Amino acid sequence: MKIGLRGGHSANCLGAVGLRNEYEQMQSLYRYVKDTLEKHGHEVIDCNSNANTESSELREGTTNANSNKVDLYLSLHMNSFNGNAHGTEAWVYKDSGLAYNIANKMTENYEKLGFYNRGVKVSTGLHDLKYSYAPAIIFETCFCDSEKDIEIWSPDSWKTLSFNICNAIDDNIKEKEIIQEVKSDIKATTKNVTTGLNIRECPSDSSKIITSIKPNGLFHILWTEIGWHFVSYYDYLGYVSADYVKLLE
């Protein structure tokens, strides 16, 4: 399947910011969803945007999806309201068909993680749904300003969060396979580290620290960005600075 995928809004139009930053979180989730889908034979079209306004970044996303003639357009988001609302939900254009069925499975999968299932909702006015030629889903993973949701979100690894999206798209994608893939990547250890190498939620020195890798600790690199590696360390997934990483043969 050819899938148009985007995470959050844009670096210049962040979207919701609460206990977590929607754009940063969805960009991290985007990368792992993309990687998992591609490893299972799907083609993923990058529909992210760097636009300065919400209307522009929405338009760029659907234009890219439409020009590439995707089979499904998926937009990943975090909700926000007043700190009291919580749960997972999805939006689709109509209450039948491919997008509706996948969206139902996504919300059901996230319900199994502990999120309240707010269900699949129908809208003919939301941009991504209205202007996408392909069946489209806006998946609101949880509320970024809800302590209840973040208590579920943060302990879960990116591989768990992404698996429950990918499995809804393709039920041949199994969680055990993803764990095996994580363990098969590049081995590495720390360098020039005396107290520990911080694993962060996002590729930024200001991002939240998930845990630390002890000096000379072993971990696996899943992918690399400018200045950062996305790594697996025991049950933790996150970003470490490439300056403090030594690759092992």
Secondary structure, 3 states (H helix, E strand, C coil): CEEEEEECCECCECCCECCCEHHHHHHHHHHHHHHHHHHCCCEEEECCCCCCCHHHHHHHHHHHHHHCCCCEEEEEEEECCCCCCCCEEEEECCCCCHHHHHHHHHHHHHHHHCCCEEEEEECCCCHHHHHCCCCEEEEEEEECCCHHHHHHHCCCCHHHHHHHHHHHHCCCCCHHHHHHHHHCCEEEEECCCCCCEEEECCCCCCCCEEEEECCCCEEEEEEEECCEEEEEECCEEEEEEHHHEEECC
